[in-house]
Amino acid sequence: MRGTGRRLELASHAAGGPPVSLSDAFAQVLRRCREQAGLTPAALALRAGLSPGIVERLESGGCEPSVLVVSQLAEALGMRGHELVRLVEAAIGDRAHGTGRVARHDDAADDDPAQPRNRSESAP
């Protein structure tokens, strides 16, 4: 939907709640992760090789990031791109189901897809 002027909306019809904006969920997660890392928007932008204005627009929900920008931000925050995406997915799910909880950077730390989720998966 890039370039159409409309934001991608993800709805939870089962929960009966309002649509959850991808850009708003990304904004909340990015802000939370940045604050946990003890960085200002300008410091995060510098680490990620982005302009401070882009980080501020992302944190306000004013734009949606490209895959490259997600990767740059994740690396600057000390995580992998898929971890940042999973935090956003969790925030969307939580907001859509009415919990109001915003995922934290720590929530993705143990979520390594290369590692088995339980002992039965690690058996030969």
Order of alpha helices (4+ residues) and beta strands (2+ residues): beta-beta-alpha-alpha-alpha-alpha-alpha-alpha-alpha
